[in-house]
Amino acid sequence: MSINYDHFSSLGIALVVSGPSGTGKTTVCEKLLEQNKNLNFSISCTTRKPREGEVDGEDYYFISVEEFKRRVENSEFLEYAEVHDNYYGTLKTEVTDKVINGEDVLIDIDVQGMRQMRKASSGDSVLEKCTSYVFIAPPSYPELEKRLRNRGTETEDVVSRRMLNARKELKAWNEYQYLIINDEVDKAVNRLQSVITAVSIETSRLTPVADWPYV
């Protein structure tokens, strides 16, 4: 009798990815999404107005402040924050509905959001089993500053503020399960793909469904 992964059912993966501005996290995540048809990007809710070209339900779920606060009261968010007078948040259903169906979800949030999500997931049998946390870091502080300056879009004050925030966020690297140094984008993407591959075959995630003799 041949034995393969068809003998098992498994939850999808909720992959939480964080990293300071300038680490190349967005580029790494975009390339990873291009390579993985089963990987879905978690769509956040926001109270800000749509920008030109943005589509409700694809870029964000655009909702009112009143609805956002109602959802907060109902504990519907895994994490949320107020940024520049607008609210942003990750709905629990945006993650759990997918992983229960065996789909993988990529959640791009900051360190504060990760800590909120860990707290919200505590005691949840699905989220505790399916969530993995990855921190993406730059190879050095000088390289991070170089990347920020090479954007050509930030003022000196913004660069200084982002560097200060990065120093704070980088101290949280060991609160995550995995650390990826983004020295080269393609290498970082491969490392992140390796995390997905490893997590997908963890025994704690697998449930035998048919003809599995080792019971």
C-alpha positions as CSV (number, residue, x, y, z in Angstrom):
1,M,0.0,0.0,0.0
2,S,1.4,3.4,-0.9
3,I,1.2,6.1,1.7
4,N,1.1,9.8,0.9
5,Y,-0.4,13.1,2.2
6,D,-3.8,12.2,0.6
7,H,-4.3,10.0,3.7
8,F,-4.6,13.2,5.8
9,S,-6.8,16.2,6.2
10,S,-5.2,19.4,7.5
11,L,-6.1,23.0,8.4
12,G,-4.7,25.7,6.2
13,I,-1.9,27.9,7.5
14,A,-2.3,31.4,8.9
15,L,1.1,33.0,8.2
16,V,1.7,36.2,10.1
17,V,4.5,38.2,8.7
18,S,6.0,41.4,10.3
19,G,9.0,43.6,9.8
20,P,10.0,47.2,9.9
21,S,9.4,49.6,7.0
22,G,12.3,49.3,4.5
23,T,13.0,45.6,5.0
24,G,11.5,44.7,1.7
25,K,8.7,42.8,3.4
26,T,6.0,43.9,0.9
27,T,8.1,42.8,-2.1
28,V,8.9,39.4,-0.5
29,C,5.2,38.8,0.3
30,E,4.1,39.8,-3.2
31,K,6.5,37.4,-4.8
32,L,5.4,34.6,-2.4
33,L,1.8,35.2,-3.3
34,E,2.6,35.0,-7.0
35,Q,4.2,31.6,-6.5
36,N,1.4,30.1,-4.3
37,K,-2.1,29.7,-5.8
38,N,-3.4,28.4,-2.4
39,L,-2.1,31.4,-0.5
40,N,-4.6,34.2,0.1
41,F,-3.7,37.7,1.2
42,S,-5.8,38.7,4.3
43,I,-8.0,41.7,3.4
44,S,-8.2,44.2,6.2
45,C,-11.1,46.5,7.1
46,T,-10.6,50.2,7.1
47,T,-12.6,53.3,7.8
48,R,-10.7,55.5,5.3
49,K,-12.2,56.4,2.0
50,P,-11.2,54.3,-1.1
51,R,-8.4,55.7,-3.2
52,E,-8.6,55.9,-7.0
53,G,-8.6,52.4,-8.4
54,E,-9.2,50.6,-5.1
55,V,-12.0,48.0,-5.0
56,D,-14.0,47.1,-2.0
57,G,-13.5,43.5,-1.0
58,E,-10.2,43.3,-3.0
59,D,-8.0,46.0,-1.6
60,Y,-9.8,46.5,1.7
61,Y,-13.3,46.2,3.2
62,F,-14.3,49.8,3.4
63,I,-16.7,50.3,6.3
64,S,-17.9,53.2,8.5
65,V,-16.4,54.2,11.8
66,E,-19.7,53.2,13.5
67,E,-19.6,49.7,11.9
68,F,-15.9,49.3,12.8
69,K,-16.5,50.2,16.5
70,R,-19.5,47.8,16.5
71,R,-17.3,45.0,15.3
72,V,-14.7,45.9,18.0
73,E,-17.4,45.6,20.6
74,N,-18.4,42.2,19.2
75,S,-14.7,41.0,19.4
76,E,-14.7,40.4,15.6
77,F,-11.1,41.6,15.1
78,L,-8.0,39.6,15.7
79,E,-6.1,42.9,15.7
80,Y,-6.8,46.5,14.9
81,A,-5.2,50.0,15.2
82,E,-5.9,53.6,14.6
83,V,-3.5,55.2,12.0
84,H,-3.7,58.8,11.0
85,D,-7.3,59.2,12.2
86,N,-8.5,56.0,10.4
87,Y,-9.0,52.5,11.8
88,Y,-7.6,49.3,10.3
89,G,-8.2,45.8,11.4
90,T,-8.1,42.0,10.6
91,L,-11.3,40.2,10.9
92,K,-11.3,36.8,12.6
93,T,-13.5,35.3,9.9
94,E,-11.1,36.5,7.2
95,V,-8.6,34.0,8.6
96,T,-10.6,31.2,10.2
97,D,-13.1,30.7,7.3
98,K,-10.2,30.1,5.0
99,V,-8.0,27.9,7.1
100,I,-10.9,25.6,8.1
101,N,-11.4,25.0,4.3
102,G,-7.7,24.1,4.0
103,E,-6.6,27.4,2.4
104,D,-3.5,29.3,3.5
105,V,-3.7,33.0,4.5
106,L,-0.9,35.6,4.6
107,I,-1.4,38.3,7.2
108,D,0.9,41.3,7.0
109,I,0.8,43.1,10.3
110,D,3.2,45.0,12.6
111,V,4.5,43.9,15.9
112,Q,1.7,45.5,17.9
113,G,-0.8,43.7,15.6
114,M,1.0,40.4,16.1
115,R,0.8,40.7,19.9
116,Q,-2.9,41.5,19.7
117,M,-3.4,38.5,17.4
118,R,-1.6,36.2,19.8
119,K,-3.8,37.3,22.6
120,A,-7.0,37.0,20.5
121,S,-5.9,33.5,19.4
122,S,-5.2,32.2,22.9
123,G,-7.6,29.4,23.7
124,D,-8.9,29.2,20.1
125,S,-8.3,25.6,19.0
126,V,-8.2,26.5,15.3
127,L,-6.0,29.6,15.4
128,E,-3.6,28.2,17.9
129,K,-3.0,25.2,15.7
130,C,-2.8,26.9,12.3
131,T,-1.0,30.2,13.0
132,S,2.8,30.7,12.4
133,Y,4.7,33.9,13.0
134,V,7.6,35.1,10.8
135,F,9.7,38.2,11.3
136,I,11.6,39.7,8.4
137,A,14.6,41.8,9.2
138,P,17.2,43.7,7.2
139,P,20.9,42.5,7.2
140,S,22.0,45.6,9.1
141,Y,20.9,49.1,10.2
142,P,23.0,50.8,7.6
143,E,21.4,48.7,4.8
144,L,18.0,49.5,6.2
145,E,18.7,53.3,6.1
146,K,20.1,52.9,2.6
147,R,16.9,51.2,1.4
148,L,14.7,53.9,3.0
149,R,16.8,56.7,1.4
150,N,16.8,55.0,-2.0
151,R,13.1,55.2,-2.1
152,G,13.4,58.9,-2.7
153,T,10.0,59.6,-1.3
154,E,10.7,60.2,2.4
155,T,11.9,63.4,4.0
156,E,14.8,63.4,6.4
157,D,12.4,63.5,9.3
158,V,10.5,60.5,8.0
159,V,13.6,58.5,7.5
160,S,14.8,59.3,11.1
161,R,11.4,58.3,12.5
162,R,11.3,55.1,10.5
163,M,14.8,54.1,11.7
164,L,13.8,54.9,15.3
165,N,10.6,52.7,15.0
166,A,12.7,49.9,13.3
167,R,15.1,49.8,16.3
168,K,12.1,49.2,18.6
169,E,10.4,46.7,16.3
170,L,13.6,44.7,15.7
171,K,13.9,44.0,19.4
172,A,10.7,41.8,19.1
173,W,12.3,39.3,16.6
174,N,12.4,36.5,19.2
175,E,8.7,36.8,19.8
176,Y,8.2,35.1,16.5
177,Q,8.8,31.4,15.5
178,Y,10.9,32.2,12.5
179,L,13.4,34.9,11.5
180,I,14.2,35.6,7.9
181,I,17.1,38.0,7.0
182,N,16.2,39.8,3.8
183,D,19.7,40.2,2.3
184,E,18.4,39.1,-1.2
185,V,14.8,39.1,-2.1
186,D,14.7,35.7,-3.9
187,K,16.5,34.0,-1.1
188,A,14.1,35.6,1.4
189,V,11.1,34.3,-0.7
190,N,12.6,30.8,-0.8
191,R,13.1,30.9,3.0
192,L,9.6,32.0,3.5
193,Q,8.4,29.2,1.2
194,S,10.4,26.7,3.2
195,V,8.5,27.8,6.3
196,I,5.2,27.1,4.6
197,T,6.4,23.7,3.4
198,A,7.7,22.7,6.9
199,V,4.6,24.0,8.7
200,S,2.2,22.2,6.3
201,I,3.6,18.8,7.4
202,E,3.8,19.3,11.1
203,T,2.2,16.2,12.8
204,S,0.1,18.4,15.1
205,R,-1.7,19.7,12.0
206,L,-2.4,16.3,10.3
207,T,-5.5,14.1,10.9
208,P,-5.6,10.7,9.3
209,V,-8.7,10.2,7.2
210,A,-8.2,6.9,5.3
211,D,-6.0,3.8,5.2
212,W,-3.4,5.1,7.6
213,P,-1.8,2.0,9.2
214,Y,0.3,3.7,11.9
215,V,-2.3,4.1,14.5
